[in-house]
Amino acid sequence: MGTATLSPPRLAQPDLPPHRSRAAAKPASRFAAPAPIPPIESREADPGPPAADGAPTDLRRRTQRDLAERVLIRSEWLMPDERALLAAVYRDGATTVELAALSGMSPKSVRTRVKRLVARVLSPGFEFVMRRRDSWPAERRRVATAFFLQGRSQRDAARFLRLTLHEVRRHIDAVRALASVEGAAERVS
């Protein structure tokens, strides 16, 4: 008398020998069947039961959801491949192991890349450029977008924008000076 268990969705896997495939894996005993993994669409954060005023009781989950929303909104400024990676993690709920299997990278590399992207998107410099860029001259705005928001190196930004490296550095220094002045003004007030 066998019971059918749901299997997780199959992802593209590297060629494995037949004895190591997921289909050939069986539970150690018939009593210890592994729990099925829910599909990606149903992995949403549960805010927990609402309190008397309707707010979720577990504020950590709400904070995580707010952080994920902020990362997704700010990821609109990133390069398309970086934006897709953050959307897969924070909107679709994909794990780094799943993304590594799809991309052919190691899970550690994917995790590191996601951490760096999130750190850049949540950095004060990113926020400053995102808020203030419309009031700057066109050339400074283009340099700030390429360097601070898209994450290009100074050389790559110079090549992409067809400017000299000196011009790019001059604009980056000006943006950093503006950011430090605004940060000092916020600390005083």
Stockholm file with secondary structure:
# STOCKHOLM 1.0

chainA/1-189         MGTATLSPPRLAQPDLPPHRSRAAAKPASRFAAPAPIPPIESREADPGPPAADGAPTDLRRRTQRDLAERVLIRSEWLMPDERALLAAVYRDGATTVELAALSGMSPKSVRTRVKRLVARVLSPGFEFVMRRRDSWPAERRRVATAFFLQGRSQRDAARFLRLTLHEVRRHIDAVRALASVEGAAERVS
#=GR chainA/1-189 SS CCCCCCCCCCCCCCCCCGGGSTTTCCCSSTTCCCCCCCCGGGCCCCCCSBCTTSSBSCHHHHHHHHHHHHHHHHGGGSCHHHHHHHHHHHTSCCCHHHHHHHHTSCHHHHHHHHHHHHHHHTSHHHHHHHHHGGGSCHHHHHHHIIIIISCCCHHHHHHHHTCCHHHHHHHHHHHHHHHHHHHHHHHHC
#=GC SS_cons         CCCCCCCCCCCCCCCCCGGGSTTTCCCSSTTCCCCCCCCGGGCCCCCCSBCTTSSBSCHHHHHHHHHHHHHHHHGGGSCHHHHHHHHHHHTSCCCHHHHHHHHTSCHHHHHHHHHHHHHHHTSHHHHHHHHHGGGSCHHHHHHHIIIIISCCCHHHHHHHHTCCHHHHHHHHHHHHHHHHHHHHHHHHC
//
